Amino acid sequence: MASTTATPMEDAIRSKVTEALKPTVLEIRNNSHLHSHHKAMQGVTSKETHFALNIVSPEFASKMQPARHRMVYALLKEELEREGGIHALELRTKTPEEEEKLQAKATSG
């Protein structure tokens, strides 16, 4: 079924991450326009190929960064493998406690 939204890939990311990770923070930045001139992107019609995600989730507790990233990649496997799908993901994955510490440090320093 064809998507009727202008941002089907971003919508899929938001839906899957929200459902599985129940994030307290989810920021999705589409950086595709910064990479449209790259050789690998020539002929690609999708405007949703490069994303930066900031995810704060309690599901990341007791997991190291590589395991957190694998969780996100597993969630988005279909979008990553699809022709014209996600070409690159920049991930920032934190627990709510880690994010709190960063915010406290930023405001006190």
N, C-alpha and C positions, 0 to 999 in steps of 0.2 A: 504494500500500500504506500503510495507516494505521500510524502509529508506536505502539509499545507502551510507550514511555518517558514519564515525566511531564515531561521537558524536551526535546522533539524539536528545538526551534530551537537551544537551547544545544548539544545534541549535534551538530547539523549544523555549527554554527560551529566547534566544537572539531575535528571530523573534517576539515573543509575547510582550516582554517588550519594544522592540524598536518601534513596531507599536502603542502600546497603550500609552506609557509614554513619547515617544520622548526624551530619556535621553541625557543629555550633557556628562555624564559619565556612562558607563556600563562595569563593571568588573565582570567576572564570573570565580569563582575558583572551580574546581571539587575536593572536599576533600574525595571522596569515598574511595580511597586507605587507608585513615586513619581509616576507620571504617569497613573494610572488615572482620576483625576478630571477630566482635561483633556477639553475638548469633543470633540476629534478621536478620543478613545478611548472615547466613549460607545457602547455597543452592541458593542464589540469583546470577544469572549470569550477571546481569547488572553491568557495571563499572561506572554508572552514577546515583548514589543514594543520594549523599550528596553534596550540593552546598553552597557556600558563594557568595552572590551578593552584590555588591556596586553599588547603583543606585542613580544618581543625576538627578532630573527631576523637571521642573517647575510645573508639574502636582501635586506635593506634597504640593504646596503652600497652606497655611492656614489649613493644616491637621496635626493632631497629629500623633506620631509614630504608634499607634495601627491601625489607619485608613489607613495609608500608607501601612502597612504590609498586611492588609486585601485586599487592592487593588492588591498587588502582588500575594497573595494567590488565589484570584479570577481569575486572569489571567492564573495561572498555575494549576487550579483545575483539569483538565484532567490528567496532568502529575503527580499530587500528588495522584490521585485516582487509576491510572493504576497499575496493578500487575507488580512488578519489576520497578516501576517508582520512582519518587523522594520520598525519605524517610525523608529527613531533609533539611531545608533551614535556612541559617544564613543570615539575612538581615541587610544591612546598607542603610538607605533611607534618603536622604538629598535634599533640594532645592539648586539651583545654588548659592543663596545668603548665605545659611548656609555653603556650601562647601567653598565659597570664604573667609568667616570669619575664618573658620578652617585653611585654607591655609595661610592666613595673620598672624594668631596667631602662626602657626608653624614656619614661617620664621622670625618673630620678636622676638620670645621667645627664 
